[in-house]
Amino acid sequence: MALPNIDASKLVVTRTTTPKPAYDKKTLSFGKNFTDHMLCIKYTEENGWEAPEIKPYGPLQIDPAAFVLNYSVETFEGMKAYRASDGTINLFRPEKNMQRLSTSSQRIKLPEFNQEQFLQCIKELVKVDERFVPDEYGYSLYIRPNFIGTEPNLNLMYSKEALLYVYLSPVGPYFPRTVKLYANSKQARAWPGGVGNFKLGGNYAPALKPAMDVVAMGYDQILWLLGDDHYVTEVGTMNFFIFWINANGEKELVTAPLDGIILPGVTRDSLLELARQWGDFKVSERRVTMPEVVSAVNEGRMIEAFGAGTACVVCSVSEIL
């Protein structure tokens, strides 16, 4: 007999008795303000997925020996809900996030889940807290699904208990201006045979110190270069794009290929699809090196460089050191 999977029809909603006041959009900073409720769905290998629950936002109760706290058995997603001009609320390609969450969770041996049913639960959470969805251009409701291994066990195997949970955060622009990047060739965010193409929490912590070092130097993010040829990979919070006249004289939009190093961004995929539909210029997913970028700038062939991601959306690059 198959164990229960996620079933949105069994969703239980417990509303808060102490609702938060509305946030002033002018004071919103990214990821520091949260709504009234969160979604939690527990899993055990013995009993499968429990009934989903929307409940008041608050701390999680987790064992100190849980896999997530000891071995970083954790993956997450970043999604957004927008309020349209007619007042309706729209999620941006959420099925892509469910697919990527599933792929990432398989890499760290977390249990499979029904993507459609989980997404339906997320939609219900957004409905419960819809008053927090901003109605101004450039603002949105950030949705953060997390998937963690919760079994208290120090044996290096896999977690037989897990938790899917989602919380919401009304946000403004991640970068309110163009960004300055520092090209780092001495350290690596990801490498061949690694896990750079999965959205795992363990990918982000080692990059924090290098990122803060460049912030102290007056830069916003790191542009990660890889190998002796300084292959241009991506930026800490976004995929990296170049729009230029290439060495063959063609107008081209180019970004790094999904070669196992690059995170398959939903915004990245969307931009590539749109640009190919337009048909106005060449669109490529291929390796580009930093010497090629420098040559393009020196020869006046560089039109624009920008980053793309759920948090930043599309952000123009003003400088690379």
Solvent accessible surface area in square Angstrom, and as a share of the most:
residue,aa,sasa,rsa
1,M,240,1.07
2,A,92,0.72
3,L,88,0.44
4,P,72,0.45
5,N,70,0.36
6,I,4,0.02
7,D,45,0.23
8,A,16,0.12
9,S,100,0.65
10,K,120,0.51
11,L,33,0.17
12,V,80,0.46
13,V,65,0.37
14,T,66,0.38
15,R,147,0.54
16,T,26,0.15
17,T,130,0.75
18,T,108,0.63
19,P,84,0.53
20,K,62,0.26
21,P,113,0.71
22,A,84,0.65
23,Y,69,0.26
24,D,81,0.42
25,K,61,0.26
26,K,186,0.79
27,T,101,0.58
28,L,23,0.11
29,S,50,0.32
30,F,49,0.21
31,G,30,0.29
32,K,150,0.64
33,N,30,0.15
34,F,49,0.20
35,T,0,0.00
36,D,9,0.05
37,H,7,0.03
38,M,8,0.04
39,L,0,0.00
40,C,9,0.05
41,I,1,0.00
42,K,114,0.48
43,Y,31,0.12
44,T,36,0.21
45,E,69,0.31
46,E,143,0.64
47,N,92,0.47
48,G,1,0.01
49,W,11,0.04
50,E,88,0.39
51,A,50,0.39
52,P,1,0.01
53,E,61,0.28
54,I,0,0.00
55,K,58,0.25
56,P,53,0.33
57,Y,79,0.30
58,G,23,0.22
59,P,137,0.86
60,L,63,0.31
61,Q,189,0.84
62,I,58,0.29
63,D,61,0.32
64,P,113,0.71
65,A,29,0.23
66,A,0,0.00
67,F,2,0.01
68,V,25,0.15
69,L,105,0.52
70,N,65,0.33
71,Y,84,0.32
72,S,63,0.40
73,V,18,0.10
74,E,30,0.13
75,T,0,0.00
76,F,19,0.08
77,E,0,0.00
78,G,2,0.02
79,M,4,0.02
80,K,10,0.04
81,A,0,0.00
82,Y,77,0.29
83,R,65,0.24
84,A,40,0.31
85,S,131,0.84
86,D,110,0.57
87,G,37,0.36
88,T,71,0.41
89,I,49,0.25
90,N,73,0.37
91,L,37,0.18
92,F,94,0.39
93,R,57,0.21
94,P,15,0.10
95,E,79,0.36
96,K,62,0.26
97,N,3,0.01
98,M,3,0.01
99,Q,89,0.39
100,R,22,0.08
101,L,0,0.00
102,S,13,0.08
103,T,68,0.40
104,S,0,0.00
105,S,2,0.01
106,Q,106,0.47
107,R,117,0.43
108,I,35,0.18
109,K,127,0.54
110,L,10,0.05
111,P,21,0.13
112,E,133,0.60
113,F,13,0.05
114,N,58,0.30
115,Q,59,0.26
116,E,140,0.63
117,Q,59,0.26
118,F,0,0.00
119,L,21,0.10
120,Q,69,0.31
121,C,0,0.00
122,I,0,0.00
123,K,77,0.33
124,E,48,0.22
125,L,0,0.00
126,V,4,0.02
127,K,120,0.51
128,V,23,0.13
129,D,2,0.01
130,E,84,0.37
131,R,125,0.45
132,F,12,0.05
133,V,5,0.03
134,P,12,0.08
135,D,101,0.52
136,E,86,0.39
137,Y,212,0.81
138,G,44,0.42
139,Y,41,0.16
140,S,3,0.02
141,L,0,0.00
142,Y,17,0.06
143,I,0,0.00
144,R,57,0.21
145,P,0,0.00
146,N,9,0.04
147,F,0,0.00
148,I,7,0.04
149,G,0,0.00
150,T,25,0.15
151,E,26,0.11
152,P,64,0.40
153,N,28,0.14
154,L,109,0.54
155,N,96,0.49
156,L,149,0.74
157,M,94,0.42
158,Y,66,0.25
159,S,3,0.02
160,K,72,0.31
161,E,63,0.28
162,A,3,0.02
163,L,17,0.08
164,L,0,0.00
165,Y,31,0.12
166,V,0,0.00
167,Y,49,0.19
168,L,0,0.00
169,S,3,0.02
170,P,3,0.02
171,V,1,0.00
172,G,4,0.04
173,P,70,0.44
174,Y,68,0.26
175,F,35,0.14
176,P,114,0.72
177,R,139,0.51
178,T,63,0.37
179,V,0,0.00
180,K,68,0.29
181,L,0,0.00
182,Y,59,0.23
183,A,19,0.15
184,N,11,0.06
185,S,51,0.33
186,K,192,0.81
187,Q,91,0.41
188,A,47,0.37
189,R,34,0.12
190,A,8,0.06
191,W,135,0.48
192,P,100,0.63
193,G,83,0.80
194,G,17,0.16
195,V,39,0.23
196,G,2,0.02
197,N,43,0.22
198,F,30,0.13
199,K,23,0.10
200,L,14,0.07
201,G,22,0.21
202,G,35,0.33
203,N,19,0.10
204,Y,68,0.26
205,A,63,0.49
206,P,98,0.62
207,A,19,0.15
208,L,106,0.52
209,K,144,0.61
210,P,14,0.09
211,A,21,0.16
212,M,113,0.50
213,D,65,0.34
214,V,6,0.03
215,V,71,0.41
216,A,93,0.72
217,M,102,0.45
218,G,42,0.41
219,Y,24,0.09
220,D,22,0.12
221,Q,23,0.10
222,I,3,0.01
223,L,0,0.00
224,W,9,0.03
225,L,9,0.05
226,L,32,0.16
227,G,47,0.46
228,D,150,0.78
229,D,63,0.33
230,H,67,0.30
231,Y,1,0.00
232,V,7,0.04
233,T,8,0.05
234,E,8,0.04
235,V,2,0.01
236,G,27,0.26
237,T,48,0.28
238,M,9,0.04
239,N,8,0.04
240,F,6,0.02
241,F,0,0.00
242,I,4,0.02
243,F,35,0.15
244,W,5,0.02
245,I,52,0.26
246,N,6,0.03
247,A,96,0.74
248,N,124,0.64
249,G,54,0.52
250,E,68,0.31
251,K,96,0.41
252,E,0,0.00
253,L,11,0.06
254,V,2,0.01
255,T,6,0.03
256,A,6,0.05
257,P,27,0.17
258,L,91,0.45
259,D,66,0.34
260,G,25,0.24
261,I,7,0.04
262,I,2,0.01
263,L,24,0.12
264,P,47,0.29
265,G,8,0.08
266,V,10,0.06
267,T,14,0.08
268,R,7,0.02
269,D,43,0.22
270,S,12,0.08
271,L,37,0.18
272,L,4,0.02
273,E,72,0.32
274,L,80,0.40
275,A,2,0.02
276,R,117,0.43
277,Q,136,0.60
278,W,152,0.53
279,G,60,0.57
280,D,111,0.58
281,F,44,0.19
282,K,91,0.39
283,V,25,0.14
284,S,12,0.08
285,E,64,0.29
286,R,80,0.29
287,R,118,0.43
288,V,7,0.04
289,T,24,0.14
290,M,24,0.11
291,P,77,0.49
292,E,68,0.31
293,V,5,0.03
294,V,72,0.42
295,S,45,0.29
296,A,0,0.00
297,V,87,0.50
298,N,118,0.61
299,E,115,0.52
300,G,67,0.65
301,R,45,0.16
302,M,47,0.21
303,I,83,0.42
304,E,73,0.33
305,A,11,0.08
306,F,23,0.09
307,G,0,0.00
308,A,0,0.00
309,G,10,0.09
310,T,34,0.20
311,A,18,0.14
312,C,13,0.08
313,V,73,0.42
314,V,73,0.42
315,C,10,0.06
316,S,38,0.25
317,V,18,0.10
318,S,72,0.46
319,E,72,0.32
320,I,47,0.24
321,L,110,0.55
